[in-house]
Amino acid sequence: MIVDSLQLEVEPSAIVPEEPLFHDGLGLDSIDALELALAISRNYKVELRSEDEQNRRIFASLRALAEYVETNRK
């Protein structure tokens, strides 16, 4: 879903679940975070708010994001 929604030029299997999503990891930026939050909301009915103080932890890695989504799915 990340690769498709953000139109990344990387194979999904190349994404290491523990690597950071931003900067030196997958290289996402703040616009990508907004698009990803919208895709997660549409696909999994989980709201991610830009002002949430936990966002650094939630978006730290693919694994952290997946665990958050799994825990908060409706």
C-alpha positions as CSV (number, residue, x, y, z in Angstrom):
1,M,0.0,0.0,0.0
2,I,2.9,2.4,0.8
3,V,4.5,1.8,-2.6
4,D,1.2,2.2,-4.5
5,S,-0.2,5.2,-2.6
6,L,3.0,7.2,-2.7
7,Q,4.0,5.9,-6.2
8,L,7.5,4.9,-4.9
9,E,10.0,3.5,-7.3
10,V,11.0,0.7,-5.0
11,E,9.8,-2.9,-4.8
12,P,7.7,-3.6,-1.7
13,S,10.0,-6.5,-0.8
14,A,13.0,-4.1,-0.7
15,I,11.5,-2.1,2.3
16,V,13.0,-3.3,5.5
17,P,10.3,-3.1,8.3
18,E,12.7,-1.8,10.9
19,E,14.3,1.0,8.8
20,P,13.2,4.6,9.3
21,L,10.5,5.7,6.9
22,F,12.0,9.2,6.7
23,H,15.4,10.7,5.9
24,D,18.1,8.1,5.6
25,G,15.6,5.2,5.6
26,L,12.9,5.1,2.9
27,G,13.4,8.8,2.3
28,L,9.8,10.0,2.8
29,D,8.9,13.6,3.6
30,S,6.1,15.4,5.3
31,I,3.9,15.4,2.2
32,D,4.4,11.7,1.9
33,A,3.3,11.4,5.6
34,L,0.0,13.2,4.8
35,E,-0.7,11.0,1.8
36,L,0.2,7.9,3.7
37,A,-2.1,9.0,6.6
38,L,-5.0,9.4,4.1
39,A,-4.4,6.0,2.5
40,I,-4.3,4.4,5.9
41,S,-7.5,6.1,6.9
42,R,-9.2,5.0,3.7
43,N,-8.0,1.4,3.8
44,Y,-7.9,0.6,7.5
45,K,-10.3,3.2,9.1
46,V,-7.5,4.5,11.4
47,E,-7.2,8.2,11.9
48,L,-3.7,9.7,12.1
49,R,-3.7,13.4,13.0
50,S,-0.9,15.7,12.1
51,E,-0.8,17.3,15.6
52,D,-0.5,13.9,17.4
53,E,2.5,13.9,19.7
54,Q,3.0,10.2,19.0
55,N,3.6,10.7,15.3
56,R,7.4,10.3,15.6
57,R,6.9,6.9,17.2
58,I,4.1,5.9,14.9
59,F,5.9,6.8,11.7
60,A,9.4,5.6,13.0
61,S,9.4,2.6,10.7
62,L,7.1,0.3,8.7
63,R,6.9,-2.1,11.6
64,A,5.9,0.7,14.1
65,L,3.3,2.0,11.7
66,A,1.9,-1.5,11.0
67,E,1.7,-2.2,14.7
68,Y,-0.2,1.1,15.3
69,V,-2.6,0.4,12.5
70,E,-3.2,-3.2,13.8
71,T,-3.9,-2.0,17.3
72,N,-6.2,0.9,16.3
73,R,-8.2,-0.7,13.4
74,K,-12.0,-0.3,13.7
